[in-house]
Amino acid sequence: MSNSQAALVQSAQQHLYPNYRQPPLVFVRGDGAELWDAEGRRYLDLFAGIAVSTLGHAHPRLVRAISEQAGKLIHLSNYYYNEPNVLLAAKLCALSGMDRAFFCNSGTEAIEACLKLVRHHFFGKGETNRYRVIAFENSFHGRTLGALAATGQKKYQEGFGPLSGVTHVPYGNIERVREAMGDDVAAILLEPIQGEGGVLPAPTGFLRALRDLTTQAGALLIMDEVQTGVGRSGRFLACEHDGVRPDVVALAKALGGGVPIGAMLCTTALEGALPPGTHGSTFGGNPLASAAALAVLTALTEDKLMERAHASGEFLTARLNAVAARHPKKVEQVRGRGLLQGLVLREGYEARQVLGPLKDAGVLLTAAGDRVLRFTPPLTISESLLDEGVSKLDQVLGSLA
Ligand SMILES: *Cc1c(COP(=O)(O)O)cnc(C)c1O
């Protein structure tokens, strides 16, 4: 088989399971916030593989960490400690303010670990009737059956039931949360900014109210920081902006800078909830992924990437607001935090009407929901590349009927 783009696309269409909807492009290389396809065409990457490639592509520090670790030890399993994983756990606890870290391989697995931790915690206390989780409409928590039960969107759940044990209430509505509470509630689970649901930040005071409510009720607070965490919001965890410390945190996406790794973090009070044998993962915390995550966290602190995410976020918001002001009939709002920003189109427009032409103009972005263009560029991106992306968006919006 020839490796031309056309031949690769044809083979993909024949052999890959068709559960995605890719355009006929094959990417072969990246550098920072730029990508190249198999025909050598350059694209600007403003989505970073869904908020994952936080250091951009081919970052020297990450490449070196992975290569060096691959030459030493790639896999071991959790029968023994491995050096990068031990170092990573300590660094992750220090950065997040949490006490313990359990490692897995993805966001959905991190959520699964959170849910199992919470149930087993109450099981261990003899409170076996405390199992129910309150989650939110429009949320996204992953696609395994446990995480899917928590995901509050019909389009992901339909056809996979029965899914049980979760009550969904409107995001941001503390009264509805109070009504849904009961002695059987083990935890409240939420994203501090709903990502897939449309880049929707929680209203001011909501996280604090949930913290108080769970504490009073003897229930736990789980923060899904899979998309918002690891510095993207300008702080290590987005819930820090509200001064809230959850009991349990889920991380993944950006943690490995592109190498698959997820983590469940919790407080000391929960360290006995999952004793040996109750939960585990063959690949979880493997040396290769741990070395990658350690390199990401080192870059985050040494290169001041959280400060940078905050400053670049301000720059991007200002530029997007200018675009919104030029297209008031098409753009409703710009919202988000740091380098997680959403440009909300007005009713009657759909994100995909913009994303296609934008891709043809050489800019890659994703949608979050039907009407929201989601910006999740690498935290290392320059203002000039952000500017280039926003200018092209401006042109595409201008030519939209
Ligand atoms: C992406 C995402 C997940 C699922 O992560 P996967 O790595 O795709 O399993 C869970 N929660 C949130 C908030 C996410 O954005």
The ligand as an SDF file (V2000), in Angstrom:
LIG
                    3D

 15 15  0  0  0  0  0  0  0  0999 V2000
  -12.9920   13.8350   28.0760 C   0  0  0  0  0  0  0  0  0  0  0  0
  -13.6790   13.8110   29.3780 C   0  0  0  0  0  0  0  0  0  0  0  0
  -13.9010   12.6140   30.0870 C   0  0  0  0  0  0  0  0  0  0  0  0
  -13.5580   11.2710   29.5070 C   0  0  0  0  0  0  0  0  0  0  0  0
  -12.1920   11.1170   29.2520 O   0  0  0  0  0  0  0  0  0  0  0  0
  -11.6790    9.9740   28.2510 P   0  0  0  0  0  0  0  0  0  0  0  0
  -10.1840   10.0600   28.3930 O   0  0  0  0  0  0  0  0  0  0  0  0
  -12.1690   10.3070   26.8870 O   0  0  0  0  0  0  0  0  0  0  0  0
  -12.1960    8.6920   28.7490 O   0  0  0  0  0  0  0  0  0  0  0  0
  -14.4820   12.7070   31.3340 C   0  0  0  0  0  0  0  0  0  0  0  0
  -14.8280   13.8890   31.8650 N   0  0  0  0  0  0  0  0  0  0  0  0
  -14.6300   15.0520   31.2190 C   0  0  0  0  0  0  0  0  0  0  0  0
  -15.0160   16.3320   31.8690 C   0  0  0  0  0  0  0  0  0  0  0  0
  -14.0630   15.0490   29.9500 C   0  0  0  0  0  0  0  0  0  0  0  0
  -13.9060   16.2060   29.2870 O   0  0  0  0  0  0  0  0  0  0  0  0
  1  2  1  0
  2  3  1  0
  2 14  2  0
  3  4  1  0
  3 10  2  0
  4  5  1  0
  5  6  1  0
  6  7  2  0
  6  8  1  0
  6  9  1  0
 10 11  1  0
 11 12  2  0
 12 13  1  0
 12 14  1  0
 14 15  1  0
M  END
$$$$
